[in-house]
Amino acid sequence: MRAIAVVAAASLVCSVHAEAAPKAQLPEELVLTGDNLIDVTINGLPLRLEVRPEAADAPMLNPDVAARLQLQPGMFGFITVVGPERVSGDSAVHKVDYGVGPKNQRIFWADRASSTIADGTISPASLPYKRVRFQLAAAAASERTQQLPLDNFGFLGRGGIGTTFALEGEEVRFQFSLQRPETLASAPTGNWLARKREGRFTGQPRQTLIYFGIQRPTRAMTLSKPIPVGQTMLNTVDVRYSDYGDASGIAEQEAAEGGDSDEIVVVAKKEKKVDLRIVAGRRFLQGCSSLLYDLQQRNLTLSCRAE
C-alpha cells in the first residue's frame, strides 16, 4: 500500500508540474530581414506570408491558397479598384497560428495574387508582437532616430498602417513600401503637391507595378518645396497621373523654368477635399538601418544616418 501511495503521490506532483508549465510565448519584438517572410499555419496548413507595412491588417491570401484551404466567404467582401481594373475578394474568420497556438482571425483572399514570393501578405499591425522591426541595413555610428505617431487606415485595416501629419492645412497619410524603390501618389495628390509644394514633372511616362500584379502609368515629380517627414525630406514622388483623377495639368520642369508658375499650375475653381496619401519606397529610406513599428506605444521609429 505504501508503494502504491508513493507512486500516486509522484504522479500527482508530475501532473501539477505539467499543468504549471508555462505556455510557449513569442518574443516581444519580431525582427524581419531580406524578403520579410514569416511562417504561419492557417486551418492546419503551413504557409509563408510576406509582411508589408502598406498591406491590409489581416492576412491576404493568394487565390490558389484559398482554394487549397477551401475557404468559404463570410459577411464581409471587398472590391479594390486599381486604375480601370477591379479586384474582388472575400473574407472570413479562421484559425491562424503564429507558433504558440491557433486563434481566430479574419482572413482576406482575392481573385488575384497579393504576393509573388509567398502565399500571401500581412501587415505588421496584424501580428501578435508588441513591436515589429524591419532591419534594412547595418546600423551606423552616426545614426539618429525619428519618431512618428502610428495610425491604422481604412475599414478593417484595409488601408494598411502608417503615420498622419499636417501639411499646408491638410492631413497627409504617409506609409512605407519595402517592395519598390519609388514613392507613389495618386493624381489628386499629385495635383495638390503641384499647387502646394510647387511640384513639376521631371520624368517621362512609364509603367509601375502597384499591387495585385497590376501596372499603371506614372511620372516622376520633383518638389521645389520638399516635404519634411520627421527629420527626413521627401524630394520626389511618382504620380499615378491618370488614376483617380487627372494630373495632366501639372507643369513640366522645362516649361516651369521659362514661364510664370501661376499660369501653368492648374488650380480648380473650388478646391475639393482630397484623400492625400503618399506611399514611400526604399529610395526614401536610403541611409536608414531600420523601421520599427511599436504596436503598443503606437509610434513608428526610423533609424537613419545623420545628414
C-alpha positions in Angstrom: 0.0 0.0 0.0 2.9 2.4 0.8 4.5 1.8 -2.6 1.2 2.5 -4.3 0.7 5.7 -2.3 4.2 6.9 -3.2 3.6 6.2 -6.9 0.3 8.0 -6.7 1.9 11.0 -5.0 4.7 11.1 -7.6 2.1 11.1 -10.3 0.2 13.9 -8.7 3.4 16.0 -8.5 4.2 15.4 -12.1 0.7 16.3 -13.1 0.9 19.6 -11.1 4.2 20.4 -12.7 2.8 19.6 -16.2 -0.2 21.9 -15.6 2.0 24.7 -14.2 4.5 24.5 -17.1 4.4 27.9 -18.8 3.0 28.1 -22.3 5.3 28.9 -25.2 5.5 32.6 -25.8 6.6 34.7 -28.7 9.3 37.4 -28.2 8.0 40.9 -27.7 9.8 42.1 -30.9 9.9 40.5 -34.3 12.9 41.4 -36.4 12.5 40.9 -40.2 15.2 41.0 -42.9 15.5 40.2 -46.6 12.1 39.4 -48.1 10.4 39.9 -44.7 8.7 36.5 -44.7 7.1 34.7 -41.7 5.9 31.1 -41.1 2.2 30.7 -40.1 -0.4 27.9 -40.0 -3.9 28.6 -41.2 -6.5 25.9 -40.5 -3.6 23.5 -40.0 -1.9 24.3 -43.3 1.7 25.6 -43.0 2.1 28.8 -45.1 4.6 31.7 -45.6 3.4 35.3 -45.6 5.1 38.4 -46.8 5.0 41.2 -44.1 4.2 44.6 -45.8 3.6 47.9 -43.9 1.1 49.1 -46.6 -0.8 45.7 -46.7 -4.2 45.1 -45.2 -4.1 44.3 -41.5 -5.5 40.8 -41.9 -3.7 38.1 -43.9 -4.4 38.5 -47.6 -4.0 35.0 -49.2 -3.3 34.2 -52.9 -6.3 32.6 -54.7 -4.6 29.2 -55.1 -4.0 29.1 -51.3 -7.6 30.0 -50.6 -8.7 27.2 -52.9 -6.5 24.7 -51.1 -8.0 25.7 -47.8 -11.5 25.6 -49.3 -12.3 28.9 -47.7 -15.9 29.9 -47.6 -16.9 33.7 -47.8 -18.1 35.4 -44.6 -20.2 38.5 -44.2 -17.5 41.0 -45.5 -16.3 41.1 -49.1 -14.4 43.8 -50.8 -13.6 45.4 -54.2 -10.3 47.2 -54.8 -10.0 49.4 -57.9 -6.6 49.8 -59.5 -7.0 52.3 -62.3 -9.5 50.7 -64.7 -9.1 47.2 -63.2 -11.2 45.8 -60.3 -10.0 43.1 -57.9 -12.8 41.3 -56.0 -12.2 39.4 -52.7 -13.9 37.8 -49.7 -13.1 37.4 -46.0 -14.0 35.1 -43.1 -12.7 34.2 -39.7 -10.4 31.2 -39.5 -7.8 29.6 -37.2 -4.3 31.2 -37.5 -1.2 30.0 -35.6 1.9 32.1 -35.4 3.8 29.5 -33.3 2.1 29.5 -29.9 -1.3 28.0 -30.7 -4.2 28.8 -33.0 -6.5 31.8 -32.6 -9.5 33.2 -34.5 -8.5 35.9 -37.0 -10.1 37.4 -40.1 -8.5 36.4 -43.4 -8.9 38.1 -46.8 -8.4 36.5 -50.2 -8.9 37.9 -53.7 -9.1 36.7 -57.3 -5.5 37.9 -57.9 -2.3 37.0 -56.1 -1.2 39.6 -53.4 2.4 38.2 -53.3 4.7 36.6 -55.9 7.2 35.3 -53.3 4.9 34.0 -50.6 1.4 32.5 -50.0 0.0 36.0 -49.2 0.7 39.2 -47.4 0.1 40.6 -43.9 0.5 43.9 -42.1 2.7 44.4 -39.0 -0.5 45.5 -37.2 -1.9 42.0 -37.6 1.0 40.2 -35.9 1.0 39.1 -32.3 4.1 41.1 -31.3 4.5 44.3 -29.3 7.0 45.6 -31.9 7.9 44.7 -35.5 11.3 45.9 -36.8 12.3 45.9 -40.5 16.1 45.6 -40.4 17.1 47.3 -43.7 20.9 47.6 -43.2 23.6 47.5 -40.5 23.3 50.3 -38.0 25.8 53.2 -38.5 27.6 55.0 -35.7 26.2 58.4 -36.7 22.5 57.4 -36.7 19.7 59.4 -35.3 16.1 58.2 -34.6 13.0 60.0 -35.6 9.6 59.0 -34.1 6.2 59.5 -35.7 2.7 58.7 -34.5 1.3 55.4 -35.8 -2.1 55.1 -37.4 -4.2 52.3 -39.0 -6.0 53.3 -42.2 -9.3 52.2 -43.7 -12.2 49.9 -42.7 -11.0 46.7 -41.1 -7.4 48.0 -41.6 -7.7 47.6 -45.4 -5.7 50.8 -45.9 -2.6 49.5 -44.1 -0.6 51.2 -41.4 1.4 54.4 -41.3 1.5 57.9 -40.0 -0.5 61.1 -40.4 0.9 64.6 -40.4 -0.4 68.1 -41.0 0.9 69.9 -44.1 -0.5 73.1 -45.7 -3.6 72.9 -43.5 -4.4 69.4 -44.6 -3.8 65.9 -43.2 -1.5 63.7 -45.2 -1.4 59.9 -44.8 2.1 58.6 -45.2 3.1 54.9 -45.5 6.2 52.8 -46.4 6.5 50.1 -49.0 9.6 47.9 -49.0 8.8 46.1 -52.2 9.5 49.1 -54.6 12.1 51.9 -54.9 9.5 54.6 -55.9 7.4 56.8 -53.8 3.8 56.8 -55.2 1.0 59.3 -55.1 -2.4 59.4 -56.8 -3.3 62.0 -59.5 -5.3 64.2 -57.0 -2.4 64.1 -54.5 -0.1 64.9 -57.4 -2.2 68.0 -58.3 -2.3 69.0 -54.6 1.5 68.7 -54.4 1.9 70.7 -57.6 -0.1 73.6 -56.1 1.1 73.5 -52.5 4.7 72.2 -52.8 5.5 73.5 -56.3 5.8 70.0 -57.9 6.9 69.7 -61.5 7.0 66.6 -63.8 10.7 65.8 -64.4 10.4 62.2 -65.7 8.9 60.5 -68.7 5.8 58.3 -68.5 6.5 54.7 -67.6 4.7 51.6 -66.2 5.0 51.0 -62.4 3.8 47.9 -60.5 1.1 49.0 -58.0 -0.2 45.8 -56.4 -2.0 42.6 -57.3 0.3 42.4 -60.3 -1.3 45.4 -61.9 0.9 48.1 -63.5 -0.2 51.7 -64.1 1.4 54.7 -65.8 3.4 57.1 -63.6 5.6 60.1 -64.0 8.3 61.4 -61.6 7.6 64.7 -59.9 10.2 66.9 -58.2 9.1 69.2 -55.4 10.6 72.6 -55.2 9.4 72.7 -51.5 10.3 69.2 -50.2 8.1 67.6 -47.5 9.6 67.0 -44.1 8.8 63.5 -42.8 10.2 63.7 -39.3 13.8 64.8 -40.0 14.0 63.3 -43.5 13.0 65.4 -46.6 10.9 63.9 -49.4 12.0 65.5 -52.7 10.5 63.3 -55.4 7.2 61.4 -55.9 6.0 59.2 -58.8 2.4 60.3 -59.6 -0.2 57.9 -61.0 -1.3 60.7 -63.3 -4.4 59.0 -64.9 -5.8 57.2 -61.8 -8.5 58.6 -59.6 -8.3 62.0 -61.3 -6.3 63.8 -63.9 -2.8 65.2 -63.4 -2.2 66.2 -67.0 -2.2 69.9 -66.0 0.9 69.6 -63.8 3.7 71.6 -65.3 6.8 70.2 -67.0 10.0 71.2 -65.4 11.3 72.8 -68.6 8.1 74.9 -69.0 8.2 75.9 -65.4 11.7 77.3 -65.6 10.8 79.6 -68.5 7.4 80.9 -67.5 5.1 82.2 -64.8 4.2 79.3 -62.4 0.9 80.9 -61.7 -0.1 80.5 -65.3 0.9 76.8 -65.7 -0.2 75.2 -62.5 -3.8 74.0 -62.5 -5.9 75.4 -59.7 -9.5 74.3 -59.5 -12.2 77.0 -59.2 -13.3 75.3 -56.0 -10.9 73.0 -54.2 -12.4 69.7 -53.3 -11.4 67.6 -50.3 -8.7 65.2 -51.4 -7.7 62.0 -49.7 -4.0 62.8 -49.5 -1.9 59.6 -49.3 1.8 59.1 -50.1 3.5 55.6 -50.1 7.3 56.0 -49.8 9.6 53.3 -51.3 13.0 52.1 -50.4 14.7 55.1 -52.2 13.3 57.4 -49.5 14.8 55.0 -46.8 18.3 55.0 -48.2 20.6 55.7 -45.3 18.2 54.2 -42.8 19.0 51.0 -41.0 15.7 50.1 -39.5 12.0 50.8 -39.5 10.3 50.0 -36.1 6.5 49.7 -35.6 5.7 49.8 -31.9 2.1 48.5 -31.8 1.6 49.1 -28.1 3.1 52.6 -27.8 1.6 53.5 -31.1 4.6 55.0 -32.7 6.9 54.5 -35.8 10.6 55.0 -35.4 13.1 55.5 -38.2 16.8 55.0 -37.5 18.8 56.8 -40.2 22.3 58.3 -40.7 22.5 62.0 -39.7 22.8 64.2 -42.8 
